[in-house]
């Protein structure tokens, strides 16, 4: 008999517990270097949670190009990209809410439940074209986006409603 597949929330809780343990370590006397490595580790947990659990969105322009190439980007992740975009030259896999912002929000929480809520509400990834990524960067939205949806609108990036 096989065990039942865990729910999205059960898997998110695993990441939340791990992140919360690391958040607790910030109370220790740590050097700036140690705090930076700890924050990197939390960022890595957030990226892996996105790999497993985020809904994949697609920009209209990326969808059109992928359709032309007979690729369903909604079923693809960053690790799949070399199979359909050698050299990562056409498409860009993007965290709509930057990992740094999610990390900062997680570190500010006072409980594992708070971290879990941050993960529940902030794990969004999208396939965009490299040209769209360059426009986000040109507008100053590379890794800082107070309002991610407004940043995408300002860059002229229209996200498709996924089905």
N, C-alpha and C positions, 0 to 999 in steps of 0.2 A: 504494500500500500504506500503510495507516495503522499508526501505532505502537501497540503493545499498551497497554492501560489499566494505569497504575501500580497497584501493590498498596497496601494501607493502610499497610504498613510503609515502603514507598518514599516515600509522601507524608509520613508522620510524620517520616522522616529529614530531609526538606527543612525542616520546621519546627524540628526539633532542631538542625540546623546553624545556622540563623538565630538561634535563641535562644542557642546556645552562643557565637556570635560576640559577641552583646550581653553575655553573662555575662563574657566576657573583658575587656570594656570597663570593668567595675567595678574592675579592677586599676589603671586610669588614675587620675590625680589629677582627680577630678570634684567639682563643687560638689554640695551636697545637692539643689539644683534639677535638675541634670543627671542625678544618680542616679535621682531620682523619674521624670523623663521616660523614662529608659532602662527602668526597671521597668514603666512604663505601656506601652511598646512591646512588652516581653515579654508582658505581659498581653494585648495586642491579638493577638499571634501565637497565644497559647493559645486565645483566643476564636475565631479564624478556624480553627484546627485543629479545635476542637469543631464549628464549622459544617460542616466537610467530613467529619470522620472519627468523631465520637462516635456511639455507639449511642444512639438516642432512647428513653428510658423514659417511662412514663406512670403517674401515680398512679391508683388505683382510682376516686377521685372525679372526676378529670379525664376518665378514660376513659368513665365513665357519662354525663357531660355531653356529651362529644364525640360519643358514640354517639347520644344523643338529637338532636344537631344534624347527624348524618350526616357527621362529620369523622373522618378517620383521623389522629390526632396523631402516630403513629409515622413518618409520611411528611412531617411538617411541621417546619420550623425557625423560628427567630426572625424571619427575613426574610419568611416566608410569613404571619405572624400577622395583618397588616392585612387580608388577604383573607378571613379567617374570624372575626376578633375585632377589629373596628374599635375603635380606642382602647385596645386591650390591656386591656379591662375584666374579662374573665372568666378567661382563662388566663395563666399565668406560665411562661416558659421559664427554667429554673433550672439552674445548674451544681451538681450534687450535691456535688462537691468544689469549694469556692470557687476562683475563678481566682487569688486572692491566695495561697492555700495551694499551688496548683500552681506558681505563679511562685516562691515562696520555696523550694520543693523543687528546682526547676530551677536556681535560682541557687546552691544548695548543692552541685551536682554538680561532679565533677572531670574530666568528659569529655563529649564529645558523646553517647557511648553511654549515659552516666548520664542525660542529659537525655532521650534517646530512651526509656529505660525509664520515666522519670517520665511522659512523655506516653502511653506504652502502657498504663499502669496507672491513670491518673487522669482521663482524658477521659470523663466521664459527664454527660449532660444529661437533664433530665426536664421534662415538662409537668405542672404542678400547677395547681390553682385559685388564684385570688388570695386566697381565704380561707385556704387552706393556707399560702401564703407569709406572710400576716399572722401566722399562728400560729407559724411558724418564727421570725419576727422578734420576736414577743412573748416567746418563750422564750430570746432572746439568740443565735439561730443565723443571723442575717442573713448574715454573711460569715465567721464563725469557727465551725468545726465540727471538733473534734478527731477525733470519730468520726461521720462524716456519716450513716451508716446508723442509728446510735443517735439522732441528732438528729431524723431523719425519724420514727422510731418514737415518740419523745417527743412530737412534734407530731401524732401520730395519722395520719401519712401512710403509706399502704400502696402500695408500688410493684407494678405488675403485672409478671409475667414476660412478656417480649416474645417473640413467635414470628416 
